[in-house]
Amino acid sequence: MASDFPALELQNVQKTFGAFTAVHHLSLNIAAGQIYGLLGPNGAGKTTTLRMIAGLLIPDQGNIRILGESVVSHPQQAKRPLAYLPDEPLLYGKLRPMEHLEFVAGLWGMKASEAYREAEELLKWLDLWQHRSAFTESYSRGMKQKLALAAALIHKPQVMVLDEPLTGLDAAAARQVKDLLSQFVKDGNTVVLTTHILEVAERMAERIAIINKGQIIAEGSLQELRTQSGDTEGSLEDVFLDLVGEA
Ligand SMILES: Nc1ncnc2c1ncn2[C@@H]1O[C@H](COP(=O)(O)OP(=O)(O)OP(=O)(O)O)[C@@H](O)[C@H]1O
């Protein structure tokens, strides 16, 4: 659904853990209807930033808005259109996939009949339908990742925030997830993802922010990042290493 507000707005966000500042005065404005990549070396502050967007960590300073609604002052309303997929998804091992999806749908207050219909469609799309009678504890890492993605999508969010969504997936599963995310943004929704697979970011993300030591050191389309790095022909990997190296 189109909105007059940016999908996501971070204003001057800061997060410290004791004496250590993990995220420094970070500002971002992400328009709806695109895949946006958040890149950075290990420990740069990406997961901390995503956890603040998801309302799991409270920023020490600054504000975060999802489709115009503040996560800091109105967390419940703000998080309604959001789906967050952590890098280590939490599943209930003694549930079967339909039970897991119906449980998550129940948390969002969805009607049982609607939840069942959505769950069936998602499991079929992600090739998990034939595994529907198994407990999720018997699933492989990739199957768990896909089920967690289905659970994130069940309440029909408009903004998805995904931490390393393709890690551990085989080629076929990675393709399914990429296709699903592409379709999600074609429908006018927004994806913000972190990845260490720079080819994925290069191919999928319309815009990218590079974070280093809790600060944004570059932001824009690949072409704009090339200009910022002074390497006008480089791949995203070249540009990333140049910019992080300089910083
Ligand atoms: N709960 C915490 N307590 C103390 N320090 C933390 C906590 N969470 C994160 N940090 C620190 O904050 C910094 C940023 O961590 P974060 O997980 O956000 O990085 P990241 O960019 O996601 O890294 P990676 O690519 O390795 O996943 C790291 O130095 C990390 O050790």
The ligand as a Tripos MOL2 file, in Angstrom:
@<TRIPOS>MOLECULE
LIG
   31    33     1     0     0
SMALL
NO_CHARGES

@<TRIPOS>ATOM
      1 N1         24.1350   -6.6270   24.1110 N.pl3     1 LIG1
      2 C1         25.3490   -6.1700   23.8600 C.ar      1 LIG1
      3 N2         26.2120   -5.8540   24.8490 N.ar      1 LIG1
      4 C2         27.4440   -5.3760   24.5980 C.ar      1 LIG1
      5 N3         27.9200   -5.1480   23.3540 N.ar      1 LIG1
      6 C3         27.1290   -5.4390   22.3270 C.ar      1 LIG1
      7 C4         25.8020   -5.9610   22.5110 C.ar      1 LIG1
      8 N4         25.2360   -6.1500   21.2940 N.ar      1 LIG1
      9 C5         26.1570   -5.7570   20.3920 C.ar      1 LIG1
     10 N5         27.2960   -5.3380   21.0190 N.ar      1 LIG1
     11 C6         28.4990   -4.8350   20.3530 C.3       1 LIG1
     12 O1         28.1100   -3.8200   19.4500 O.3       1 LIG1
     13 C7         28.9100   -3.8920   18.2630 C.3       1 LIG1
     14 C8         27.9910   -4.0010   17.0670 C.3       1 LIG1
     15 O2         27.3910   -5.2980   17.0600 O.3       1 LIG1
     16 P1         26.3580   -5.7440   15.9450 P.3       1 LIG1
     17 O3         25.9220   -7.1280   16.2860 O.co2     1 LIG1
     18 O4         25.3420   -4.6950   15.8000 O.co2     1 LIG1
     19 O5         27.2950   -5.7680   14.6480 O.3       1 LIG1
     20 P2         26.9850   -6.2810   13.1840 P.3       1 LIG1
     21 O6         27.3120   -5.1700   12.2480 O.co2     1 LIG1
     22 O7         25.6330   -6.8540   13.1010 O.co2     1 LIG1
     23 O8         28.0870   -7.4250   13.0310 O.3       1 LIG1
     24 P3         28.0900   -8.8120   12.2190 P.3       1 LIG1
     25 O9         28.2600   -8.4730   10.7860 O.co2     1 LIG1
     26 O10        29.3150   -9.4920   12.7710 O.co2     1 LIG1
     27 O11        26.8250   -9.5370   12.5400 O.co2     1 LIG1
     28 C9         29.8460   -5.0830   18.4400 C.3       1 LIG1
     29 O12        31.0940   -4.5930   18.8850 O.3       1 LIG1
     30 C10        29.1760   -5.9110   19.5080 C.3       1 LIG1
     31 O13        30.1240   -6.6260   20.2730 O.3       1 LIG1
@<TRIPOS>BOND
     1     1     2 1
     2     2     3 ar
     3     2     7 ar
     4     3     4 ar
     5     4     5 ar
     6     5     6 ar
     7     6     7 ar
     8     6    10 ar
     9     7     8 ar
    10     8     9 ar
    11     9    10 ar
    12    10    11 1
    13    11    12 1
    14    11    30 1
    15    12    13 1
    16    13    14 1
    17    13    28 1
    18    14    15 1
    19    15    16 1
    20    16    17 2
    21    16    18 1
    22    16    19 1
    23    19    20 1
    24    20    21 2
    25    20    22 1
    26    20    23 1
    27    23    24 1
    28    24    25 2
    29    24    26 1
    30    24    27 1
    31    28    29 1
    32    28    30 1
    33    30    31 1
@<TRIPOS>SUBSTRUCTURE
     1 LIG1         1 GROUP 0 **** ****
